[in-house]
Amino acid sequence: MSLTEIVSTASTPVEARVAYLQTRPGSYENLGHLLEIEPRTLSSSGRIDYLAALEKQYSWLYSLIQEATLAIAGSEPNEASNMWEGVDEAEREDVATALKLSPNTAQMRIDVARTLTNHLPATCEALSNGDISSSHATLIARETADALERGVSPDILPLIESKALAHSEFHTAAQVSKKLKTLFAQYAPEVLEERHEIARDSRTVSIYPESDGMSTLIALLPSEDAQTVYLAINARIELERALCSSFGPADGEKEFSDAETDKSNDKNLDKNAMDPRNIDMKRADALTAIASEFLSSNSKKIENAKRPISINVTVDLPTLLGLAENPAELEGHGPIPASLARKLAADGKWRKFVTDPLTGNLLDMGRSHYLPSQYLVDFLTARDRTCRFPGCSYPARLSDIDHAKSWEEGGHTNPENLGFLCRRHHRLKTHGGWRLQSHVDGSCTWTSPQGKELFVPARPVDQSAAAKL
């Protein structure tokens, strides 16, 4: 039976036609068949399949837009004809006026099209087939263009491109963008080192007056310093919450029962109902409070004390010993140069991570006797790093510990059954009809209320410093 017969014949159920079209690459014919179907007549599951099928066709159309953009702008930048014109002056305006875009946005469109065509043939093919979304392709192009501008050799692009496309299968565009940063740091560590040293000299703090008695404070900091400031702000909020609330577990303990956690959280919400501030307001107030406390203090200890290293850095042993220059992983940021990792490790506390040599997935943290609850929390934080829901990047340290199989139903309190979920996705699992199956390596499989299965891979803890397999 031909494609047209499969998707058009009346004997084929419309739901099956949609499911089949979801597997087909982008083309005029497949798009036409989709447009003949009214999505509101489909079941809940069928509507999701229809949306996914349309997205594949949109990716194909987006690949045609890249070709049309290059037809106007050319595959290489157009040199200025005189001293008063810039690069791509006329071409940028042609694209901008045709699409009703600002000149800057039009230039970004042109740059993305050139990078895809000139350096990323496999990405162009995946986009044309609908294997990746337009967002994936755009961010892959931008990260590649940025790496080339920083001095990364084009010779490593095919290998990095293949790894990025493989990562796209189970990850959002933003997560693929972060993966690319890691890959470029991993395969060109000398460029990362050089650029980091140059960038450190641009650190600054600026203040700009705004209307209504407000001001904007901007700090451009090295990543480890920015993480320290941000963690201090969040710690200040947690301290204030602990002082204002008499509920919750005692110090050194962790609440594991999902039902009891929800009850305790509801009580805390009632207790803090009079506080009208959102989280952004609280962070702003915490920053001001930290600075005010410093200014009001007369203790010389503050001036002389070393900054506590309360951020997590993962680095392999050869790099730590100076025998290799692999990038390290700064939690909440991504890859950092080896020299910076050694500097942070010199004043920090060390903890051994035992990882799978092939995948980099966390297996243990170097202790073989019975794991106390706080140790288990530390293990899960290092393993998950973010919420386990597909595409969610909310930090694990601010999330809830969740039993994949609830404690009331006989679920165990062990690494295989536990993981971090942000409050929103925790409630979605508990009350929203989503089901979660947790696996021994830290990966998990979600099932939506419509029966769609979504796999979330395990997250290697040493993804920046891992050997290049």
C-alpha positions as CSV (number, residue, x, y, z in Angstrom):
1,M,0.0,0.0,0.0
2,S,1.4,3.4,-1.0
3,L,1.9,6.3,1.4
4,T,-1.2,8.1,-0.1
5,E,-3.3,5.0,0.4
6,I,-2.2,4.6,4.0
7,V,-3.0,8.2,5.1
8,S,-6.0,8.9,2.8
9,T,-8.1,5.7,2.6
10,A,-11.3,5.7,4.6
11,S,-10.5,2.2,5.8
12,T,-7.6,3.5,7.8
13,P,-8.7,5.0,11.2
14,V,-7.8,8.7,11.4
15,E,-5.8,8.1,14.7
16,A,-3.6,5.5,12.9
17,R,-3.1,7.9,10.0
18,V,-1.9,10.6,12.4
19,A,0.4,8.1,14.2
20,Y,1.9,7.1,10.9
21,L,2.4,10.7,9.7
22,Q,4.2,11.4,13.0
23,T,7.0,9.0,11.8
24,R,7.3,10.6,8.3
25,P,9.8,13.2,7.3
26,G,8.9,16.7,6.2
27,S,7.4,17.1,2.7
28,Y,4.7,18.9,0.8
29,E,2.7,15.6,0.6
30,N,2.9,14.8,4.3
31,L,2.0,18.3,5.3
32,G,-1.0,18.2,3.0
33,H,-2.3,15.0,4.6
34,L,-2.0,16.6,8.0
35,L,-3.9,19.7,7.0
36,E,-6.8,17.5,5.9
37,I,-7.3,16.3,9.5
38,E,-9.3,18.3,12.0
39,P,-7.3,17.9,15.3
40,R,-10.4,18.5,17.5
41,T,-12.0,15.3,16.3
42,L,-9.1,13.3,17.7
43,S,-8.7,11.7,21.1
44,S,-6.4,13.3,23.7
45,S,-3.6,11.0,22.6
46,G,-4.2,11.6,19.0
47,R,-4.1,15.4,19.4
48,I,-0.6,15.1,21.0
49,D,0.5,12.9,18.0
50,Y,-1.0,15.5,15.6
51,L,1.0,18.3,17.3
52,A,4.2,16.3,17.2
53,A,3.6,15.5,13.5
54,L,3.1,19.2,12.7
55,E,6.3,20.1,14.6
56,K,8.2,17.7,12.3
57,Q,6.7,19.5,9.3
58,Y,7.5,22.9,10.7
59,S,11.2,21.8,11.1
60,W,11.2,20.9,7.4
61,L,9.7,24.3,6.6
62,Y,12.3,26.0,8.8
63,S,15.0,24.3,6.8
64,L,13.5,25.8,3.6
65,I,13.5,29.2,5.3
66,Q,17.3,28.8,5.9
67,E,17.8,28.2,2.2
68,A,15.6,31.1,1.2
69,T,17.5,33.4,3.7
70,L,20.8,32.4,2.1
71,A,19.4,33.0,-1.4
72,I,19.1,36.6,-0.3
73,A,22.1,37.1,1.9
74,G,24.6,34.7,0.4
75,S,26.6,32.0,2.1
76,E,29.4,34.4,3.1
77,P,29.2,38.0,4.6
78,N,29.0,40.7,2.0
79,E,31.9,43.2,2.2
80,A,30.9,46.9,2.5
81,S,31.1,48.9,-0.7
82,N,32.1,52.1,1.1
83,M,33.2,53.3,4.5
84,W,29.7,54.3,5.5
85,E,28.2,50.9,5.2
86,G,28.6,47.8,7.4
87,V,28.8,44.1,6.6
88,D,25.5,42.7,5.1
89,E,24.0,46.2,5.1
90,A,21.6,45.8,2.2
91,E,21.0,42.0,2.7
92,R,20.1,42.5,6.3
93,E,17.5,45.2,5.5
94,D,16.0,43.0,2.7
95,V,15.4,40.2,5.2
96,A,14.2,42.6,7.9
97,T,11.6,44.3,5.8
98,A,10.4,41.1,4.2
99,L,9.8,39.5,7.6
100,K,9.0,42.6,9.6
101,L,12.0,42.1,11.8
102,S,14.4,44.4,13.5
103,P,17.8,44.7,11.7
104,N,19.5,42.9,14.6
105,T,17.1,40.0,14.5
106,A,17.4,39.8,10.7
107,Q,21.2,39.6,11.1
108,M,20.9,36.8,13.6
109,R,18.7,34.9,11.2
110,I,21.3,35.3,8.5
111,D,24.1,34.2,10.8
112,V,22.2,31.1,11.9
113,A,21.5,30.2,8.2
114,R,25.2,30.6,7.3
115,T,26.5,28.5,10.2
116,L,24.0,25.7,9.5
117,T,24.9,25.6,5.8
118,N,28.6,26.1,6.0
119,H,29.5,24.1,9.1
120,L,26.6,21.8,10.2
121,P,25.5,19.5,7.3
122,A,24.2,16.8,9.6
123,T,22.1,19.3,11.6
124,C,20.6,20.6,8.3
125,E,19.7,17.1,7.3
126,A,18.2,16.3,10.8
127,L,16.2,19.6,10.6
128,S,14.9,18.8,7.1
129,N,13.8,15.3,8.2
130,G,12.1,16.7,11.2
131,D,14.4,14.8,13.6
132,I,15.1,18.0,15.5
133,S,13.1,21.2,16.1
134,S,13.9,24.6,14.8
135,S,14.8,25.7,18.3
136,H,17.4,22.8,18.5
137,A,18.9,23.8,15.2
138,T,19.1,27.5,16.1
139,L,20.8,26.9,19.4
140,I,23.2,24.4,17.9
141,A,24.1,27.0,15.2
142,R,24.6,29.8,17.8
143,E,26.8,27.7,20.1
144,T,28.9,26.6,17.1
145,A,29.3,30.1,15.8
146,D,30.3,31.3,19.2
147,A,32.9,28.5,19.5
148,L,34.4,29.3,16.1
149,E,34.6,32.9,17.0
150,R,36.5,32.0,20.2
151,G,39.1,30.0,18.2
152,V,37.8,26.4,18.2
153,S,39.1,24.4,15.3
154,P,36.5,23.5,12.6
155,D,38.1,20.1,12.4
156,I,36.3,18.9,15.6
157,L,32.9,20.1,14.5
158,P,31.7,16.8,12.9
159,L,32.3,14.9,16.1
160,I,30.7,17.5,18.4
161,E,27.8,17.9,16.0
162,S,27.1,14.1,16.1
163,K,27.1,14.1,19.9
164,A,24.8,17.1,20.1
165,L,22.3,15.5,17.7
166,A,22.3,12.3,19.7
167,H,21.7,14.4,22.8
168,S,18.7,16.1,21.1
169,E,16.7,12.9,21.1
170,F,15.8,13.1,24.8
171,H,16.6,16.7,25.7
172,T,15.2,20.2,25.1
173,A,17.0,22.8,23.0
174,A,18.3,24.6,26.1
175,Q,19.7,21.3,27.5
176,V,21.4,20.6,24.1
177,S,22.9,24.1,24.2
178,K,24.4,23.4,27.6
179,K,25.7,20.0,26.3
180,L,27.4,21.8,23.4
181,K,29.2,24.2,25.8
182,T,30.5,21.1,27.7
183,L,31.6,19.4,24.5
184,F,33.5,22.4,23.2
185,A,35.1,22.8,26.6
186,Q,36.0,19.1,26.6
187,Y,37.5,19.0,23.1
188,A,39.2,22.4,23.2
189,P,40.2,23.0,26.8
190,E,43.0,25.3,25.8
191,V,40.5,27.7,24.3
192,L,38.4,27.7,27.4
193,E,41.4,28.4,29.5
194,E,42.5,31.4,27.4
195,R,39.1,32.9,27.1
196,H,38.4,32.5,30.8
197,E,41.6,34.4,31.7
198,I,40.6,37.2,29.3
199,A,37.0,37.3,30.5
200,R,38.0,37.5,34.2
201,D,39.4,40.9,33.6
202,S,36.0,42.2,32.5
203,R,34.4,41.6,35.9
204,T,32.5,44.6,37.2
205,V,29.6,45.8,39.4
206,S,27.5,48.7,38.0
207,I,24.5,50.6,39.3
208,Y,22.0,52.5,37.1
209,P,19.3,54.8,38.4
210,E,15.7,53.9,37.3
211,S,12.4,55.6,37.7
212,D,10.1,55.5,40.8
213,G,13.0,55.5,43.2
214,M,14.5,52.2,41.9
215,S,18.0,51.3,40.6
216,T,19.4,48.5,38.6
217,L,22.5,46.7,40.1
218,I,24.4,44.6,37.6
219,A,27.3,42.3,38.5
220,L,29.4,40.6,35.9
221,L,31.4,38.0,37.8
222,P,33.4,34.8,37.3
223,S,31.0,31.9,37.4
224,E,32.2,30.6,40.7
225,D,31.8,34.0,42.4
226,A,28.3,34.4,40.9
227,Q,27.3,31.0,42.3
228,T,28.7,31.9,45.7
229,V,26.6,35.1,45.8
230,Y,23.5,33.4,44.6
231,L,23.8,30.5,47.1
232,A,24.3,33.1,49.9
233,I,21.1,34.8,48.9
234,N,19.1,31.6,48.8
235,A,20.7,30.5,52.2
236,R,19.6,33.8,53.7
237,I,16.0,33.1,52.6
238,E,16.1,29.6,54.0
239,L,17.4,31.0,57.3
240,E,14.6,33.5,57.5
241,R,12.0,30.8,56.7
242,A,13.4,28.6,59.4
243,L,13.2,31.4,62.0
244,C,9.6,32.2,61.0
245,S,8.3,28.7,61.0
246,S,8.0,26.1,63.7
247,F,7.0,23.3,61.3
248,G,9.0,20.8,59.4
249,P,11.6,18.2,60.3
250,A,14.3,18.8,62.9
251,D,17.8,19.8,62.0
252,G,19.8,17.0,60.3
253,E,16.6,15.1,59.3
254,K,14.8,14.8,56.0
255,E,11.1,14.2,55.4
256,F,10.6,11.3,53.0
257,S,6.9,10.6,53.1
258,D,5.2,12.3,50.1
259,A,1.9,12.6,51.9
260,E,3.5,14.0,55.1
261,T,5.6,16.4,53.1
262,D,2.6,17.9,51.4
263,K,0.8,18.3,54.8
264,S,3.8,20.0,56.3
265,N,4.2,22.3,53.3
266,D,0.5,23.2,53.5
267,K,1.0,24.2,57.1
268,N,4.0,26.3,56.2
269,L,2.0,28.0,53.5
270,D,-0.6,28.9,56.0
271,K,2.0,30.2,58.4
272,N,3.6,32.4,55.8
273,A,0.4,33.5,54.1
274,M,0.9,37.0,55.5
275,D,4.1,37.4,53.6
276,P,3.1,39.0,50.2
277,R,6.6,38.7,48.7
278,N,7.4,36.5,45.7
279,I,10.7,34.6,45.4
280,D,12.3,37.4,43.4
281,M,11.4,40.0,46.0
282,K,12.8,37.7,48.7
283,R,16.1,37.4,46.9
284,A,16.4,41.1,46.4
285,D,15.7,41.7,50.1
286,A,18.2,38.9,51.1
287,L,20.9,40.6,49.0
288,T,20.3,43.9,50.7
289,A,20.2,42.2,54.2
290,I,23.5,40.5,53.6
291,A,25.2,43.8,52.6
292,S,23.6,45.6,55.5
293,E,24.7,43.0,58.1
294,F,28.2,43.3,56.8
295,L,28.2,47.1,57.1
296,S,26.7,47.0,60.6
297,S,29.2,44.5,61.9
298,N,32.4,45.5,63.6
299,S,33.9,42.0,63.7
300,K,37.3,41.8,62.1
301,K,36.7,38.1,61.5
302,I,34.6,38.9,58.5
303,E,37.5,40.7,56.8
304,N,40.0,38.0,57.5
305,A,38.0,34.8,57.0
306,K,38.4,32.8,53.9
307,R,35.3,32.5,51.6
308,P,33.7,29.1,52.3
309,I,33.6,27.0,49.2
310,S,30.0,25.8,49.4
311,I,29.6,25.1,45.7
312,N,30.0,21.7,44.0
313,V,32.9,21.2,41.5
314,T,33.4,17.9,39.8
315,V,36.9,17.2,38.5
316,D,38.7,14.0,37.5
317,L,41.8,12.9,39.6
318,P,44.4,13.4,36.8
319,T,43.3,17.0,36.3
320,L,43.2,17.6,40.0
321,L,46.8,16.4,40.3
322,G,47.9,18.5,37.3
323,L,48.5,15.5,35.0
324,A,45.7,16.4,32.6
325,E,43.8,19.6,31.7
326,N,40.2,18.3,31.3
327,P,37.5,20.8,32.1
328,A,35.7,20.5,35.5
329,E,31.9,20.8,36.1
330,L,30.6,23.6,38.3
331,E,27.2,22.8,39.5
332,G,24.6,25.3,38.3
333,H,26.9,26.6,35.6
334,G,28.6,24.0,33.5
335,P,32.3,23.5,32.4
336,I,35.1,25.6,34.0
337,P,38.8,25.5,33.2
338,A,41.1,23.0,34.9
339,S,43.2,25.7,36.5
340,L,40.1,27.2,38.2
341,A,39.0,23.8,39.4
342,R,42.3,23.2,41.1
343,K,42.2,26.6,42.7
344,L,38.7,25.9,44.2
345,A,39.7,22.4,45.3
346,A,42.7,23.7,47.2
347,D,40.5,25.3,49.9
348,G,37.5,22.9,49.5
349,K,36.4,19.6,51.1
350,W,36.9,16.6,48.9
351,R,34.4,13.8,48.3
352,K,35.1,10.7,46.2
353,F,32.6,9.9,43.4
354,V,32.5,6.4,42.0
355,T,31.2,6.5,38.5
356,D,30.5,4.0,35.7
357,P,33.6,4.3,33.4
358,L,31.6,4.0,30.2
359,T,28.6,6.3,31.0
360,G,29.9,8.5,33.8
361,N,26.7,7.8,35.8
362,L,27.1,8.1,39.6
363,L,27.2,4.7,41.3
364,D,28.4,5.6,44.8
365,M,30.2,8.2,46.8
366,G,33.0,6.1,48.3
367,R,31.3,4.5,51.4
368,S,30.2,0.9,51.7
369,H,28.4,0.8,55.1
370,Y,24.8,1.7,55.9
371,L,23.8,5.0,54.3
372,P,22.3,7.5,56.8
373,S,19.5,9.7,55.5
374,Q,21.6,12.9,55.0
375,Y,24.3,10.9,53.1
376,L,21.5,9.6,50.9
377,V,20.3,13.1,50.3
378,D,23.8,14.2,49.3
379,F,24.1,11.2,46.9
380,L,20.8,12.0,45.2
381,T,21.7,15.7,44.9
382,A,25.0,14.8,43.2
383,R,23.3,12.3,41.0
384,D,20.2,14.2,39.8
385,R,21.4,17.8,40.0
386,T,18.0,19.0,38.6
387,C,14.4,18.0,38.7
388,R,13.8,14.7,37.0
389,F,10.9,15.8,34.9
390,P,11.6,16.0,31.1
391,G,13.1,19.3,30.2
392,C,13.0,20.8,33.8
393,S,16.2,22.4,35.0
394,Y,15.1,23.4,38.5
395,P,18.0,22.8,40.9
396,A,17.9,19.6,42.9
397,R,19.0,21.3,46.1
398,L,15.8,23.4,46.0
399,S,13.5,20.5,45.1
400,D,11.6,17.8,47.0
401,I,12.8,14.3,47.5
402,D,10.2,12.0,45.9
403,H,9.5,8.2,46.1
404,A,8.8,6.9,42.6
405,K,6.8,4.2,44.3
406,S,5.3,5.9,47.3
407,W,6.3,4.9,50.8
408,E,2.7,4.0,51.6
409,E,2.6,1.5,48.7
410,G,5.8,-0.2,49.9
411,G,8.4,1.9,48.0
412,H,11.9,1.7,49.4
413,T,14.0,4.6,50.6
414,N,17.0,3.8,48.4
415,P,18.7,5.5,45.4
416,E,16.7,3.4,42.9
417,N,13.4,4.6,44.1
418,L,14.2,8.1,45.2
419,G,14.9,11.3,43.2
420,F,14.4,15.0,43.2
421,L,11.3,16.7,41.7
422,C,10.6,20.4,41.8
423,R,7.4,21.4,43.7
424,R,5.3,21.8,40.5
425,H,6.3,18.4,39.0
426,H,6.0,16.7,42.4
427,R,2.4,17.8,42.6
428,L,1.9,16.9,39.0
429,K,3.0,13.3,39.8
430,T,1.0,13.1,43.0
431,H,-2.2,14.7,41.9
432,G,-2.0,15.2,38.1
433,G,-2.2,11.7,36.8
434,W,1.5,11.4,35.7
435,R,3.3,8.1,36.6
436,L,7.1,7.8,37.2
437,Q,9.2,4.6,36.9
438,S,12.7,5.0,38.3
439,H,15.7,3.0,37.2
440,V,18.8,1.9,39.0
441,D,21.2,4.1,37.1
442,G,19.2,7.3,37.9
443,S,17.3,7.5,34.7
444,C,13.5,7.3,34.7
445,T,10.5,6.9,32.5
446,W,7.4,9.1,32.8
447,T,4.0,8.2,31.5
448,S,1.5,11.0,30.8
449,P,-2.2,10.8,31.6
450,Q,-2.7,10.1,27.8
451,G,-0.3,7.2,28.0
452,K,2.7,8.8,26.4
453,E,6.0,7.5,27.6
454,L,8.9,9.9,28.0
455,F,12.4,8.7,28.9
456,V,14.8,10.9,30.9
457,P,18.4,9.6,30.7
458,A,20.8,9.5,33.7
459,R,23.1,12.5,34.1
460,P,26.8,11.7,34.2
461,V,28.4,13.7,37.1
462,D,31.7,14.1,35.3
463,Q,30.4,15.0,31.9
464,S,32.9,17.8,31.5
465,A,36.0,15.9,32.7
466,A,35.0,12.5,31.3
467,A,37.4,10.8,28.9
468,K,36.6,11.4,25.3
469,L,35.0,8.1,24.3
